[in-house]
């Protein structure tokens, strides 16, 4: 048996010193990453909003603005930590982890709203996240990337698979709303069992989609171009960041939900606009920046994957999970009977995006088209009376 010479009694001390030096280098690397991203400078608003809520709980408009600003950098930290953990665990576990934590910001905000019984806000945030990711995030990526690169290419097979999954989720959202209105069956004895059944179908479908993309047909999802990949954080640092960011988001989300009703009146915004536009933009802030950055670097597959993958994840995973959780945390169980206008917007979004991504190429005007549709939806929802 070979025994390593530790150099005498000082060997253990030297090993401990080396470990300490490695830990210091790791912390230094993480600190540099945090300071390098200007978005993380907004983390100062996290303690500010917590202090403001303690000192001036009646200032709903101020608390609303501060909580929005505070959630944005927390979402960025959560996204980076999740990606770093997924990079260390391999494709199978990493895919499951991304499915669970990829949209954790939206999930935490929605759970807080569920506890408060604000089902309209939750439903609007779910449909709004699908539309925002598909139209605003993807449209902005096409526009910014197209202004820098005349024509950009991406994997059309990946985009078509994502679009077909999104269409499936849209059908599941349309059916309860359509039947409830056309056949006048908007009663809990029908909508609740139907919504539960559809939720299980969506969850099973999403699980199979992970198996499809990570195991049996991984080649379908290969990128059309290469590019630099961001160095993941060490696993301990990523885990600590994940826990701390989740706790902070939960605390700030309570303040956000508590202030949103009064603040929306002060700003003249309908509750549908707040849930559909504001909450979805805040929750997806980190992903939006990552998608835009990928497009500027001519890594459009990354942008398309983030935008459409996040939309599919919200529709097939987050929505049914929220419905199941509502039976435990909400005063009233949630169903999948969304507002007619919201369902129509999701359906039109799916059809629009499917047509745009089918060719595997984009230019800046493709982004203009998607952003124009998003602007039409936003203006309409802003003018809807409460």
Beta strands, then each sheet from edge to edge (+ up, - down):
strand 1: 152-153
strand 2: 361-362
sheet 1: 1+ 2-
end
